[in-house]
Amino acid sequence: MGFDIKAKISEIVDKIKNDKDLMAKFKANPEATIEGLVGVDIPNGMLDKVVEGVKSGIVADKAKDALGSIKKLF
């Protein structure tokens, strides 16, 4: 594959977290959602890593957003 996986994961995370419909699709079928966003068939071994990276990115962004909200209180 001719793309930077970390950059692609970051791009996918941004798209998913900013689109509620896309988030619902990702939760229902992460593999198909990612392949649809990327536009190519990703080999299974690599797809698993991309899915985990996207899930981690979404969780990290939610934690960062929560922390930012807490900091605003003080």
matplotlib code that plots the C-alpha trace (Angstrom):
import matplotlib.pyplot as plt

x = [0.0, 1.3, 0.2, 1.3, -0.8, -0.5, -1.6, -4.5, -5.6, -5.6, -7.6, -10.1, -10.4, -11.2, -13.8, -15.5, -15.6, -17.1, -19.9, -22.5, -23.8, -20.2, -19.6, -22.7, -21.5, -18.0, -19.5, -21.6, -18.9, -15.5, -13.8, -16.2, -16.4, -12.7, -12.3, -15.1, -13.3, -9.9, -11.4, -9.3, -9.4, -7.0, -5.4, -6.9, -3.7, -3.3, -7.0, -7.0, -4.2, -5.9, -9.2, -7.4, -5.6, -8.8, -10.5, -7.6, -7.6, -11.3, -10.9, -7.9, -9.7, -12.7, -10.4, -8.6, -12.0, -13.2, -10.0, -10.3, -13.9, -12.7, -9.9, -12.4, -14.2, -11.2]
y = [0.0, 3.4, 5.5, 6.5, 4.3, 6.8, 9.7, 7.7, 6.6, 10.2, 11.2, 8.4, 9.3, 12.9, 11.9, 9.4, 11.6, 14.5, 12.5, 10.8, 8.6, 7.5, 6.8, 4.6, 2.7, 2.3, 0.9, -1.6, -2.6, -1.0, -3.0, -2.1, 1.5, 2.0, 0.3, 2.5, 5.6, 4.5, 3.3, 0.2, -3.4, -3.5, -7.0, -8.5, -8.4, -4.7, -3.9, -5.2, -2.9, 0.1, -0.7, -0.8, 2.4, 4.2, 2.9, 4.1, 7.4, 7.9, 7.0, 9.3, 12.2, 11.7, 11.6, 14.8, 16.6, 15.6, 16.8, 20.1, 20.5, 19.8, 22.4, 25.0, 24.6, 25.7]
z = [0.0, -0.9, 2.1, 5.6, 7.9, 10.9, 8.7, 7.3, 10.7, 11.9, 8.9, 9.5, 13.2, 12.3, 9.7, 12.0, 15.2, 13.3, 11.6, 13.8, 10.9, 10.1, 13.8, 13.9, 10.7, 12.3, 15.5, 13.5, 11.0, 11.5, 8.7, 6.0, 7.1, 7.0, 3.6, 2.3, 3.6, 2.2, -1.1, -1.3, 0.0, 2.9, 3.6, 6.8, 8.9, 8.2, 8.4, 12.0, 12.9, 11.2, 13.0, 16.4, 15.6, 14.7, 17.9, 20.0, 18.3, 18.9, 22.6, 23.0, 21.3, 23.6, 26.7, 25.5, 24.9, 28.4, 30.0, 28.1, 29.4, 33.0, 32.7, 31.6, 34.9, 36.8]

ax = plt.figure().add_subplot(projection="3d")
ax.plot(x, y, z, "-o")
ax.set_aspect("equal")
plt.show()
